Amino acid sequence: MQVVEKASALLTPANEDPTYEDQIPVDDNHRGMCQFASPEDETYKAATRSIKRLYESGGLVDIPSVYYTIPHAANPYFTGRNEIRQQLSDCLIFSRRERLQQRFLLYGMGGSGKTQICLKFTREFKHK
C-alpha cells in the first residue's frame, strides 16, 4: 500500500525530474517509515547514503522551497481574528529569529475559521 505520493517523497518539484535524489521505498506506515531498528538497517543505510550524496553534490542548495505552496484559496470575505494572527506572528515568526523551534496549537469547532486564519497568516508572512 502506498502511503506517500511520489511528489511528497521527493524534494524535487513535481513538474521536474529528480536529479539529486533517489526514491527509497519503505514497507511501513507513515509514522514508522522514519524509524529504523539500528544503523545496520538497510533502509537507514540507503537514506544515509542519499542524504550524504545530496549534501556533497550541493543539491540541497539549489532545491527551491515549497513551504509556501498553499493548496487552498483564502476566502476573500474572511475578516477578523487579528489577535490570533498576531499571536501566531509573535510565536512563529519572531521566535524563529532567535533560532527557537516553536509550536502553535490552533483549535476550535468546525467552521470557526481555523483554516482561514492559517491561510491569511501564511500569505501575510510568506517572505518573512
C-alpha positions in Angstrom: 0.0 0.0 0.0 1.4 3.4 -1.0 1.2 5.8 2.0 3.0 8.8 0.4 2.6 10.1 -3.1 5.8 10.3 -5.2 5.7 14.1 -5.3 5.6 14.1 -1.5 8.5 11.7 -1.2 10.9 13.8 -3.2 12.4 17.3 -2.7 12.3 17.9 -6.4 9.2 19.9 -7.5 6.5 17.7 -9.1 7.0 19.2 -12.6 10.7 18.4 -12.7 12.7 15.1 -13.0 14.6 14.3 -9.8 18.3 14.9 -10.4 19.8 14.8 -6.9 17.8 12.2 -5.1 16.6 8.6 -5.1 13.2 7.4 -4.1 13.6 4.8 -1.3 10.5 2.6 -1.0 9.7 1.7 2.6 7.3 -1.0 3.6 5.8 0.7 6.7 3.2 3.2 7.7 3.7 6.9 7.7 4.9 7.0 11.3 7.2 4.0 11.1 8.9 4.9 7.8 11.4 7.2 9.6 12.1 4.8 12.5 14.9 2.4 12.0 15.9 -0.7 14.1 19.6 0.2 14.0 22.2 1.9 11.9 22.6 -1.5 10.2 19.0 -1.3 8.8 19.2 -1.4 5.0 16.7 1.4 4.7 18.7 3.5 7.1 21.8 2.9 5.1 20.1 3.8 1.8 18.6 7.0 3.4 22.0 8.0 4.9 23.8 7.4 1.5 21.2 9.5 -0.3 21.4 12.4 2.2 25.3 12.4 2.0 25.1 12.4 -1.8 22.7 15.3 -1.7 24.9 17.3 0.7 28.2 16.6 -1.1 26.7 17.4 -4.6 25.4 20.7 -3.4 21.9 19.5 -4.4 20.3 20.8 -1.3 21.3 24.4 -2.1 19.5 24.5 -5.5 16.3 23.0 -4.5 13.6 25.6 -4.3 11.5 26.0 -1.2 8.0 24.6 -1.4 7.0 25.5 2.1 4.7 28.2 0.8 2.7 26.2 -1.7 -0.7 26.8 -0.3 -3.3 24.4 -1.8 -6.4 26.4 -0.8 -7.6 29.8 -1.7 -8.4 32.1 1.2 -12.0 33.3 1.5 -11.9 37.0 0.4 -14.7 37.8 2.8 -12.9 36.4 5.9 -12.1 39.2 8.4 -11.0 39.5 12.0 -9.0 37.1 14.1 -6.3 39.8 14.2 -5.3 38.9 17.8 -4.8 35.3 16.9 -2.7 36.1 13.8 -0.6 38.5 16.0 0.0 35.7 18.5 1.0 33.4 15.6 3.4 36.1 14.4 4.9 36.6 17.8 5.3 32.9 18.4 6.4 31.6 15.0 8.0 34.5 13.1 9.8 36.5 15.7 10.9 33.5 17.8 12.4 31.9 14.7 14.9 34.7 14.5 16.2 33.5 17.9 16.6 30.0 16.4 14.0 28.5 18.7 11.6 25.9 17.4 8.1 26.9 18.3 4.7 25.2 18.0 1.3 26.8 18.0 -1.9 24.9 18.5 -4.9 26.3 16.8 -8.2 24.6 17.8 -11.9 25.3 17.6 -15.2 24.0 16.4 -15.6 23.1 12.8 -16.4 26.2 10.8 -14.8 28.6 13.3 -12.2 29.8 10.8 -9.1 27.8 11.7 -8.1 27.1 8.1 -8.9 30.7 7.0 -6.7 32.1 9.9 -3.8 29.8 8.7 -4.3 30.8 5.0 -4.4 34.5 5.8 -1.3 34.2 8.1 0.8 32.3 5.6 0.0 34.7 2.8 0.8 37.7 5.1 4.1 36.2 6.3 5.2 34.3 3.2 8.5 36.1 2.8 9.4 36.7 6.4 
